[in-house]
Amino acid sequence: MEILRERGHRLTPQRIMVLQAIEDSDDHISAEEIYAQAHARYPYMNISTVYRTLELLKELGLVSETDLGGGRLRYHPVGKAQHHHLVCQKCGKVQDIDFSAFQRLHHELMLSYGFNADLKHTAIFGICKDCRR
């Protein structure tokens, strides 16, 4: 909330509710889930306000957006542990993997192609070991 204030953005009740929903979530959360939580406390909340707030939070580098499949983007606070995801295309299971797993890839892309990849929060789709059996 301090970053919003420092950068000249108002701290509206709607923005505070979106921030709280993201911070309080134990997992990645969708815009629809944020809206449901906020709307339960504040019936005048609009889904478009949630989307606009999420865009602002992404621009400010406060949340990351990841496609974990299922037709919904998910959001996660940047300040929480950095990690990536393995997503099973059969059963839908999502497994977190450590951020360091991508360090070699990042280095190789930079070395071989001069490409500075943005690997902050990535999902890799495939088939998990249980479904391969």
N, CA, C and O of each residue as an XYZ file, in Angstrom:
532
protein
N       0.821     -1.194      0.000
C       0.000      0.000      0.000
C       0.864      1.256      0.000
O       0.509      2.280     -0.583
N       2.010      1.146      0.673
C       2.921      2.292      0.721
C       3.429      2.649     -0.675
O       3.561      3.828     -1.005
N       3.710      1.645     -1.486
C       4.224      1.905     -2.842
C       3.188      2.649     -3.667
O       3.532      3.548     -4.435
N       1.923      2.280     -3.514
C       0.866      2.999     -4.230
C       0.878      4.471     -3.842
O       0.848      5.349     -4.705
N       0.921      4.736     -2.544
C       0.941      6.122     -2.061
C       2.181      6.870     -2.558
O       2.086      8.000     -3.037
N       3.337      6.227     -2.437
C       4.591      6.863     -2.841
C       4.584      7.249     -4.310
O       5.192      8.248     -4.694
N       3.907      6.471     -5.125
C       3.880      6.742     -6.569
C       2.661      7.561     -6.992
O       2.359      7.674     -8.180
N       1.970      8.128     -6.011
C       0.887      9.066     -6.302
C      -0.464      8.443     -6.604
O      -1.339      9.112     -7.152
N      -0.653      7.179     -6.260
C      -1.943      6.532     -6.496
C      -2.785      6.559     -5.222
O      -2.268      6.411     -4.115
N      -4.062      6.745     -5.397
C      -4.971      6.779     -4.242
C      -5.176      5.380     -3.690
O      -5.166      4.394     -4.426
N      -5.363      5.315     -2.387
C      -5.664      4.043     -1.720
C      -7.169      3.978     -1.489
O      -7.659      4.286     -0.403
N      -7.881      3.577     -2.517
C      -9.336      3.456     -2.405
C      -9.684      2.169     -1.667
O      -8.867      1.249     -1.618
N     -10.877      2.089     -1.096
C     -11.292      0.845     -0.431
C     -11.239     -0.360     -1.376
O     -10.903     -1.466     -0.954
N     -11.570     -0.143     -2.654
C     -11.538     -1.232     -3.628
C     -10.116     -1.737     -3.847
O      -9.891     -2.946     -3.898
N      -9.164     -0.832     -3.978
C      -7.769     -1.233     -4.166
C      -7.246     -1.976     -2.935
O      -6.516     -2.959     -3.055
N      -7.624     -1.500     -1.772
C      -7.201     -2.163     -0.539
C      -7.756     -3.580     -0.480
O      -7.045     -4.504     -0.084
N      -9.019     -3.767     -0.870
C      -9.617     -5.113     -0.860
C      -8.928     -6.048     -1.846
O      -8.730     -7.225     -1.545
N      -8.562     -5.538     -3.016
C      -7.848     -6.362     -4.005
C      -6.481     -6.753     -3.447
O      -6.091     -7.919     -3.516
N      -5.766     -5.796     -2.903
C      -4.460     -6.079     -2.303
C      -4.558     -7.103     -1.184
O      -3.744     -8.024     -1.107
N      -5.552     -6.945     -0.314
C      -5.725     -7.873      0.806
C      -6.040     -9.284      0.324
O      -5.523    -10.260      0.868
N      -6.883     -9.389     -0.690
C      -7.239    -10.715     -1.220
C      -5.999    -11.424     -1.764
O      -5.835    -12.628     -1.564
N      -5.139    -10.692     -2.442
C      -3.924    -11.286     -3.002
C      -2.963    -11.673     -1.879
O      -2.431    -12.783     -1.873
N      -2.743    -10.781     -0.948
C      -1.812    -11.038      0.152
C      -2.294    -12.170      1.057
O      -1.483    -12.959      1.543
N      -3.595    -12.256      1.288
C      -4.151    -13.261      2.204
C      -4.267    -14.643      1.579
O      -4.470    -15.631      2.284
N      -4.138    -14.713      0.264
C      -4.292    -15.995     -0.426
C      -3.079    -16.879     -0.179
O      -1.939    -16.426     -0.288
N      -3.327    -18.138      0.154
C      -2.243    -19.097      0.335
C      -1.713    -19.607     -0.999
O      -0.640    -20.208     -1.058
N      -2.457    -19.368     -2.056
C      -2.102    -19.864     -3.374
C      -2.261    -18.716     -4.363
O      -2.530    -17.585     -3.959
N      -2.101    -18.990     -5.624
C      -2.350    -18.003     -6.657
C      -3.858    -17.803     -6.744
O      -4.628    -18.741     -6.538
N      -4.266    -16.598     -7.045
C      -5.686    -16.259     -7.009
C      -6.091    -15.608     -8.327
O      -5.325    -14.841     -8.910
N      -7.291    -15.915     -8.788
C      -7.778    -15.351    -10.048
C      -8.535    -14.048     -9.775
O      -8.925    -13.772     -8.641
N      -8.735    -13.261    -10.820
C      -9.497    -12.016    -10.706
C     -10.917    -12.308    -10.237
O     -11.493    -11.544     -9.461
N     -11.474    -13.411    -10.709
C     -12.829    -13.774    -10.314
C     -12.915    -14.112     -8.830
O     -13.897    -13.777     -8.167
N     -11.884    -14.777     -8.311
C     -11.858    -15.099     -6.881
C     -11.674    -13.832     -6.042
O     -12.274    -13.692     -4.977
N     -10.848    -12.924     -6.527
C     -10.660    -11.640     -5.839
C     -11.976    -10.886     -5.815
O     -12.380    -10.347     -4.785
N     -12.639    -10.855     -6.964
C     -13.927    -10.158     -7.058
C     -14.946    -10.754     -6.094
O     -15.651    -10.010     -5.410
N     -15.037    -12.068     -6.027
C     -16.014    -12.721     -5.138
C     -15.760    -12.335     -3.685
O     -16.703    -12.052     -2.945
N     -14.500    -12.322     -3.273
C     -14.171    -11.948     -1.893
C     -14.522    -10.488     -1.613
O     -15.128    -10.169     -0.590
N     -14.135     -9.610     -2.533
C     -14.382     -8.186     -2.335
C     -15.871     -7.859     -2.404
O     -16.374     -7.054     -1.621
N     -16.564     -8.483     -3.338
C     -17.994     -8.235     -3.511
C     -18.798     -8.680     -2.287
O     -19.816     -8.070     -1.959
N     -18.347     -9.734     -1.614
C     -19.026    -10.204     -0.403
C     -18.957     -9.150      0.705
O     -19.876     -9.039      1.516
N     -17.880     -8.388      0.737
C     -17.731     -7.353      1.768
C     -18.235     -5.993      1.306
O     -18.663     -5.168      2.113
N     -18.179     -5.772      0.003
C     -18.533     -4.476     -0.558
C     -19.347     -4.725     -1.828
O     -18.777     -4.844     -2.912
N     -20.685     -4.805     -1.704
C     -21.536     -5.203     -2.840
C     -21.453     -4.288     -4.060
O     -21.883     -4.675     -5.147
N     -20.913     -3.095     -3.900
C     -20.831     -2.165     -5.024
C     -19.551     -2.368     -5.841
O     -19.307     -1.659     -6.817
N     -18.750     -3.331     -5.436
C     -17.505     -3.634     -6.159
C     -17.838     -4.122     -7.563
O     -18.806     -4.854     -7.765
N     -17.028     -3.709     -8.524
C     -17.229     -4.050     -9.924
C     -16.043     -4.889    -10.396
O     -14.905     -4.609    -10.020
N     -16.289     -5.901    -11.202
C     -15.212     -6.754    -11.709
C     -14.200     -5.951    -12.522
O     -13.010     -6.267    -12.511
N     -14.657     -4.920    -13.227
C     -13.730     -4.103    -14.023
C     -12.755     -3.354    -13.115
O     -11.614     -3.105    -13.503
N     -13.195     -2.997    -11.916
C     -12.298     -2.362    -10.947
C     -11.199     -3.328    -10.535
O     -10.047     -2.925    -10.373
N     -11.545     -4.597    -10.365
C     -10.555     -5.617    -10.017
C      -9.518     -5.722    -11.136
O      -8.317     -5.724    -10.866
N      -9.968     -5.807    -12.380
C      -9.044     -5.919    -13.509
C      -8.142     -4.690    -13.644
O      -6.943     -4.820    -13.890
N      -8.719     -3.506    -13.482
C      -7.912     -2.278    -13.564
C      -6.869     -2.227    -12.443
O      -5.723     -1.835    -12.661
N      -7.288     -2.629    -11.245
C      -6.359     -2.635    -10.112
C      -5.244     -3.640    -10.338
O      -4.084     -3.352    -10.044
N      -5.579     -4.820    -10.859
C      -4.555     -5.826    -11.149
C      -3.558     -5.322    -12.186
O      -2.359     -5.571    -12.059
N      -4.031     -4.621    -13.202
C      -3.140     -4.043    -14.217
C      -2.191     -3.032    -13.580
O      -0.998     -3.016    -13.879
N      -2.724     -2.197    -12.707
C      -1.894     -1.211    -12.019
C      -0.844     -1.905    -11.153
O       0.324     -1.519    -11.165
N      -1.253     -2.917    -10.411
C      -0.323     -3.640     -9.539
C       0.771     -4.339    -10.350
O       1.920     -4.411     -9.914
N       0.412     -4.856    -11.534
C       1.424     -5.460    -12.419
C       2.400     -4.397    -12.912
O       3.612     -4.614    -12.895
N       1.884     -3.249    -13.351
C       2.734     -2.157    -13.842
C       3.715     -1.697    -12.772
O       4.857     -1.356    -13.077
N       3.269     -1.688    -11.517
C       4.106     -1.252    -10.402
C       5.051     -2.346     -9.915
O       5.881     -2.117     -9.035
N       4.915     -3.551    -10.503
C       5.785     -4.662    -10.123
C       5.444     -5.276     -8.776
O       6.308     -5.860     -8.121
N       4.191     -5.150     -8.360
C       3.780     -5.676     -7.062
C       3.179     -7.071     -7.139
O       3.211     -7.820     -6.162
N       2.629     -7.422     -8.300
C       2.075     -8.763     -8.487
C       2.583     -9.340     -9.806
O       2.910     -8.612    -10.744
N       2.637    -10.655     -9.846
C       2.969    -11.324    -11.100
C       1.719    -12.042    -11.588
O       0.865    -12.445    -10.800
N       1.633    -12.190    -12.889
C       0.495    -12.834    -13.529
C       1.004    -14.088    -14.216
O       1.995    -14.048    -14.945
N       0.317    -15.208    -13.978
C       0.737    -16.477    -14.558
C      -0.467    -17.217    -15.098
O      -1.530    -17.237    -14.478
N      -0.292    -17.826    -16.258
C      -1.325    -18.683    -16.834
C      -1.043    -20.109    -16.383
O      -0.108    -20.747    -16.867
N      -1.851    -20.605    -15.459
C      -1.691    -21.973    -14.974
C      -2.694    -22.909    -15.642
O      -2.942    -24.008    -15.146
N      -3.263    -22.488    -16.747
C      -4.247    -23.295    -17.465
C      -5.643    -23.062    -16.919
O      -5.838    -22.275    -15.993
N      -6.600    -23.745    -17.494
C      -7.981    -23.633    -17.038
C      -8.675    -22.360    -17.474
O      -9.776    -22.075    -17.003
N      -8.071    -21.590    -18.352
C      -8.725    -20.397    -18.881
C      -8.694    -19.186    -17.965
O      -9.350    -18.184    -18.253
N      -7.948    -19.253    -16.867
C      -7.874    -18.114    -15.948
C      -6.427    -17.759    -15.657
O      -5.584    -18.628    -15.434
N      -6.164    -16.473    -15.663
C      -4.860    -15.996    -15.213
C      -4.888    -15.959    -13.695
O      -5.932    -15.722    -13.087
N      -3.740    -16.195    -13.094
C      -3.624    -16.195    -11.636
C      -2.614    -15.139    -11.214
O      -1.690    -14.807    -11.957
N      -2.806    -14.620    -10.010
C      -1.972    -13.539     -9.507
C      -1.312    -13.945     -8.197
O      -1.862    -14.715     -7.409
N      -0.115    -13.401     -7.991
C       0.695    -13.765     -6.839
C       1.522    -12.544     -6.451
O       2.054    -11.867     -7.331
N       1.643    -12.244     -5.157
C       2.472    -11.097     -4.764
C       3.945    -11.339     -5.099
O       4.477    -12.416     -4.830
N       4.586    -10.358     -5.673
C       5.984    -10.485     -6.049
C       6.855    -10.676     -4.814
O       7.881    -11.353     -4.888
N       6.475    -10.101     -3.696
C       7.272    -10.183     -2.476
C       7.348    -11.563     -1.849
O       8.262    -11.840     -1.072
N       6.397    -12.434     -2.176
C       6.448    -13.791     -1.638
C       7.484    -14.587     -2.419
O       7.956    -14.125     -3.458
N       7.840    -15.756     -1.947
C       8.907    -16.572     -2.540
C       8.747    -16.703     -4.059
O       7.668    -16.997     -4.572
N       9.866    -16.474     -4.754
C       9.878    -16.625     -6.210
C       9.925    -18.108     -6.561
O      10.722    -18.863     -6.005
N       9.078    -18.507     -7.472
C       9.032    -19.899     -7.894
C       8.377    -20.003     -9.260
O       7.812    -19.036     -9.773
N       8.460    -21.179     -9.832
C       7.828    -21.470    -11.113
C       6.904    -22.668    -10.916
O       6.793    -23.208     -9.815
N       6.245    -23.072    -11.997
C       5.241    -24.126    -11.874
C       5.360    -25.165    -12.980
O       5.671    -24.844    -14.127
N       5.110    -26.395    -12.617
C       4.930    -27.477    -13.575
C       3.445    -27.813    -13.526
O       2.916    -28.141    -12.464
N       2.769    -27.732    -14.672
C       1.322    -27.930    -14.729
C       1.023    -29.174    -15.560
O       1.386    -29.246    -16.734
N       0.360    -30.152    -14.942
C       0.005    -31.378    -15.660
C      -1.215    -31.119    -16.543
O      -2.243    -30.632    -16.074
N      -1.087    -31.446    -17.809
C      -2.179    -31.236    -18.761
C      -3.241    -32.320    -18.679
O      -4.306    -32.189    -19.283
N      -2.965    -33.386    -17.943
C      -3.960    -34.450    -17.783
C      -4.804    -34.245    -16.537
O      -6.029    -34.160    -16.615
N      -4.143    -34.167    -15.384
C      -4.890    -34.094    -14.120
C      -5.016    -32.670    -13.582
O      -5.807    -32.429    -12.670
N      -4.253    -31.725    -14.128
C      -4.336    -30.337    -13.694
C      -3.501    -30.003    -12.468
O      -3.508    -28.860    -12.010
N      -2.784    -30.980    -11.931
C      -1.949    -30.749    -10.748
C      -0.888    -29.696    -11.063
O      -0.288    -29.702    -12.137
N      -0.671    -28.799    -10.111
C       0.341    -27.757    -10.249
C       1.396    -27.993     -9.176
O       1.093    -28.052     -7.984
N       2.631    -28.126     -9.621
C       3.741    -28.349     -8.703
C       4.680    -27.149     -8.772
O       5.118    -26.760     -9.854
N       4.987    -26.565     -7.617
C       5.927    -25.450     -7.568
C       7.343    -25.978     -7.687
O       7.683    -27.020     -7.127
N       8.164    -25.246     -8.423
C       9.591    -25.571     -8.496
C      10.385    -24.316     -8.153
O       9.916    -23.197     -8.361
N      11.567    -24.509     -7.636
C      12.400    -23.412     -7.170
C      12.834    -22.508     -8.318
O      13.063    -22.956     -9.442
N      12.937    -21.249     -8.005
C      13.360    -20.216     -8.947
C      14.718    -20.537     -9.576
O      14.954    -20.216    -10.741
N      15.595    -21.161     -8.819
C      16.953    -21.438     -9.297
C      16.986    -22.431    -10.460
O      17.981    -22.503    -11.181
N      15.906    -23.199    -10.650
C      15.868    -24.173    -11.746
C      16.010    -23.497    -13.116
O      16.374    -24.153    -14.092
N      15.729    -22.210    -13.191
C      15.775    -21.496    -14.467
C      17.039    -20.676    -14.656
O      17.204    -20.032    -15.693
N      17.927    -20.684    -13.688
C      19.139    -19.876    -13.804
C      20.005    -20.306    -14.986
O      20.516    -19.463    -15.723
N      20.171    -21.629    -15.166
C      20.968    -22.107    -16.304
C      20.324    -21.729    -17.629
O      21.010    -21.305    -18.559
N      18.997    -21.882    -17.716
C      18.288    -21.514    -18.937
C      18.479    -20.031    -19.234
O      18.778    -19.655    -20.367
N      18.309    -19.202    -18.232
C      18.478    -17.759    -18.404
C      19.890    -17.445    -18.910
O      20.072    -16.661    -19.841
N      20.874    -18.069    -18.280
C      22.269    -17.862    -18.674
C      22.508    -18.324    -20.118
O      23.157    -17.622    -20.894
N      21.990    -19.487    -20.473
C      22.176    -20.044    -21.822
C      21.510    -19.163    -22.876
O      22.086    -18.943    -23.942
N      20.323    -18.661    -22.602
C      19.646    -17.781    -23.559
C      20.426    -16.489    -23.755
O      20.508    -15.969    -24.867
N      20.990    -15.982    -22.690
C      21.780    -14.762    -22.780
C      23.073    -15.010    -23.547
O      23.452    -14.222    -24.414
N      23.743    -16.107    -23.222
C      25.025    -16.439    -23.845
C      24.872    -16.763    -25.331
O      25.610    -16.237    -26.164
N      23.920    -17.624    -25.656
C      23.781    -18.102    -27.040
C      23.028    -17.148    -27.955
O      23.313    -17.076    -29.150
N      22.063    -16.414    -27.396
C      21.199    -15.594    -28.253
C      21.211    -14.111    -27.911
O      20.611    -13.300    -28.616
N      21.897    -13.760    -26.824
C      21.872    -12.362    -26.400
C      20.490    -11.945    -25.950
O      20.138    -10.767    -26.013
N      19.703    -12.910    -25.494
C      18.305    -12.686    -25.132
C      18.162    -12.704    -23.613
O      18.467    -13.704    -22.964
N      17.699    -11.596    -23.060
C      17.497    -11.495    -21.621
C      16.051    -11.888    -21.303
O      15.155    -11.044    -21.317
N      15.833    -13.161    -21.020
C      14.485    -13.693    -20.801
C      13.919    -13.242    -19.464
O      14.629    -13.192    -18.459
N      12.642    -12.917    -19.463
C      11.922    -12.563    -18.242
C      11.333    -13.847    -17.671
O      10.246    -14.265    -18.068
N      12.036    -14.460    -16.758
C      11.622    -15.745    -16.196
C      11.220    -15.578    -14.734
O      11.618    -16.376    -13.885
N      10.444    -14.559    -14.440
C      10.074    -14.279    -13.057
C       9.074    -15.277    -12.495
O       9.192    -15.696    -11.343
N       8.119    -15.649    -13.277
C       7.031    -16.491    -12.781
C       6.461    -17.247    -13.981
O       5.605    -16.735    -14.703
N       6.942    -18.451    -14.176
C       6.658    -19.191    -15.400
C       5.953    -20.501    -15.109
O       6.204    -21.141    -14.088
N       5.072    -20.894    -16.011
C       4.415    -22.199    -15.933
C       4.848    -23.028    -17.139
O       4.844    -22.550    -18.274
N       5.221    -24.278    -16.870
C       5.592    -25.215    -17.927
C       4.549    -26.326    -17.930
O       4.287    -26.951    -16.903
N       3.964    -26.559    -19.092
C       2.912    -27.558    -19.212
C       3.483    -28.873    -19.723
O       4.372    -28.886    -20.575
N       2.968    -29.972    -19.199
C       3.407    -31.303    -19.590
C       2.577    -32.345    -18.857
O       1.449    -32.068    -18.448
N       3.126    -33.540    -18.690
C       2.423    -34.635    -18.019
C       3.226    -35.029    -16.768
O       4.425    -35.293    -16.852
N       2.557    -35.064    -15.619
C       3.231    -35.385    -14.360
C       3.579    -36.868    -14.289
O       3.081    -37.674    -15.075
N       4.441    -37.215    -13.335
C       4.907    -38.587    -13.228
C       3.759    -39.545    -12.883
O       3.770    -40.691    -13.333
N       2.767    -39.101    -12.094
C       1.649    -39.982    -11.761
C       0.803    -40.309    -12.996
O       0.369    -41.449    -13.159
N       0.568    -39.336    -13.851
C      -0.247    -39.567    -15.055
C       0.519    -40.341    -16.123
O      -0.099    -40.992    -16.966
N       1.830    -40.285    -16.108
C       2.623    -41.038    -17.083
C       2.621    -42.525    -16.781
O       2.919    -43.324    -17.669
N       2.298    -42.923    -15.565
C       2.310    -44.343    -15.193
C       1.204    -45.094    -15.831
O       1.074    -46.299    -15.620
